[in-house]
Structures are given as structure tokens and as C-alpha cells.
Amino acid sequence: MFLVIWSSSTFIVSYLIALFRRDVDIIFPYISDTGAEPPESCIFGLMTFISSYAGTATIYARYKFVEKLSEETRVVNPYLNKSALVLGILSCLGMCIVATFQETILTVMHDIGALLFFISGILYIILQSVISYRAFPYGSSLSVCRARLGIAILAALTFFPTVICAFFVKQSTLHRDKDDQDYPFHVASAVCEWIVAFSFVCFFLTYVDDFKLFTLRVKTEYEEHH
């Protein structure tokens, strides 16, 4: 639940600050635009870093849950579970890159991080949707499985307009004019980007009931040296 609230706050807080300072337009800026100028860039970077670490912890906890479930039921292939873990961690790495390299300073690295975040993230939630169906009825309910599949499909479908329309956006300024020739492409790309981002948030929200079914502990063992 912390990840869901914090990630949502990361997007919303930086947007509100940027809007208050008139650094972005009110109508659908790119998420990165809201964290392009200080002081919102500092807040966006810090909160995104925390989100990435919380995401890594959540993804690992989900991995251990499915691993334990598979040991008892044999319903999920361990390689499928490990593949989802790797993709999830890569997506969080992409978040760190986005937070570190601001789009107005190092655009190429920022875009690489964003693509890593979105592509790995979408593949992660697709695999987790498959895992959910394979683990049913031992893991999540059928309604949760359907919700995860729907979210994964929505994220995958909106990712393509995000990227395709972005190629037709010629200007990189934070303020846009509705009369600009590429303005419709900018709006379409930005709207789809926000949808993909909040699809991830909603997907992690479906983990809440699953995480009530187990307890993850860290075991410390002391080794004596003779």
C-alpha cells in the first residue's frame, strides 16, 4: 500500500508544484516535464528514488510469495517467476535512471531510462497476470486475475501511442501552444503516458490482499570461526 500511495504522490505532487510555479501547462504535460525544473525536479527525483526502492521490495516480496506457492502446489514454473523478478527489477532501475538524468539536461539517458521503465514494467505485469491465472485458485481470486489482465492489456495498448505519437512531437519546450502543428500528438502521447504510469500503480494495488496471506522474514545466522 505504501508503494501505491507514494508513487501516486510522486506524480501528483511534482505536477501540482510545477503547475503552481507555472513551469508546465495545466493540460497534460509529460510526467517528466513536471520534474524538469527546480525545485520540483529535486522533489520528483527524491520521491522517484524512494518509489523505485519500494517497488523493488514489493516485486521481491511477490516473487517469494509465488516461489513459496509453487513449492507447495507446483502450479507456476520457477523460470516464469524468476523472469518476472528480473523484469520488475529492470523496470525499477529505469525509474532510477529517469530520476537521476533530467530530460532537460541529458535527454538521451532520460529517454533510455523511461523506455526501460515502461517496457520492462509492461512485460512484468503481463507475466504476473499469467502467473496469477496459473496459480488460481491457490493465489488470487478470479476477479483479481481478471483485473490484472485488464490492467496489463490497457498498459500495453496505451504504450504504443505514447511512443509513436512522441516521434511526431518536434518541440521539447515545457509550454505548448494549441496552434502548434504537433500539439495533438503531444497531448495523445502525454495522456497515454499518464495512463500507463497509473496502470502500474493500480496493478500493484491488486497485491494488497495477496500480501495478507504470508509473512516475509529476514533470518540472520551467526557463523562461528574456529
C-alpha positions, -999 to +999 in steps of 0.1 A: +000+000+000+029+024+007+042+019-029+007+028-043+003+059-022+039+071-026+041+065-063+008+083-069+020+112-047+053+114-067+034+121-099+007+144-084+029+164-060+055+173-087+027+182-111+010+205-086+042+223-077+052+227-114+017+240-121+018+264-092+051+278-104+038+279-140+066+257-152+042+235-172+008+238-188-023+226-170-034+204-199-015+171-199+023+177-197+046+147-199+053+133-164+089+141-168+080+177-177+066+181-142+100+173-127+122+192-152+128+224-133+139+230-097+126+228-070+101+202-083+129+184-101+145+177-067+113+165-052+105+144-082+140+128-082+139+120-044+103+106-045+110+086-076+141+070-060+120+060-030+093+046-053+119+025-071+132+010-039+097+004-026+089-012-060+119-034-058+109-046-023+073-052-034+085-071-065+108-093-045+081-100-019+057-110-047+085-133-061+090-150-027+052-154-023+049-171-057+080-192-050+065-205-018+032-211-035+050-231-063+068-253-037+035-265-023+013-266-055+037-268-085+013-246-105+039-219-115+071-226-134+100-212-114+116-198-145+085-178-152+086-164-117+123-155-120+118-139-153+091-117-138+115-108-110+142-097-134+119-076-155+105-059-124+139-050-111+149-037-146+118-015-145+128-001-111+163+005-125+147+025-153+129+046-126+163+054-110+177+065-144+147+087-150+152+103-115+189+108-120+191+122-155+166+150-161+151+153-195+162+189-200+199+181-192+206+146-205+177+138-227+191+106-243+198+089-209+165+101-196+146+086-226+166+053-222+155+051-186+119+058-194+118+031-221+134+006-198+109+015-171+079+013-194+088-018-215+101-038-186+072-028-164+046-038-190+063-071-196+064-076-158+027-070-153+019-093-183+039-121-168+024-115-134-011-117-150-001-151-165+013-162-131-020-152-114-041-173-138-018-203-134-018-201-096-056-198-094-073-208-072-043-210-048-033-174-051-056-146-060-093-147-067-106-149-103-118-113-102-083-101-092-068-122-120-092-106-145-084-071-131-047-077-135-052-089-171-073-059-179-047-035-165-019-053-183-038-050-216-046-014-210-009-006-202+003-025-233-022-008-257-016+027-244+022+023-245+023+022-283+005+056-288+029+070-262+059+062-282+045+066-317+030+100-311+062+111-293+081+107-326+059+133-342+064+158-314+091+182-328+093+207-299+108+199-265+096+230-247+077+227-214+050+252-226+029+243-256+006+262-278-027+247-291-019+261-325+013+241-328+012+216-356+024+187-334+002+197-304-024+168-309+005+143-310+019+158-278-015+155-260-021+120-272+014+109-262+012+126-227-023+112-219-012+077-228+019+081-207-001+090-177-024+061-183+005+036-184+021+051-153-011+048-132-018+013-147+013+002-129+001+019-097-033+001-100-016-032-107+004-030-075-028-022-057-041-057-065-012-072-045-027-059-012-049-089-005-021-113-016+003-098+009-021-105+037-016-142+031+021-145+041+048-130+062+083-124+049+111-126+074+148-120+073+168-147+091+202-140+105+226-168+112+259-163+131+288-185+118+315-193+143+350-194+130+374-218+147 
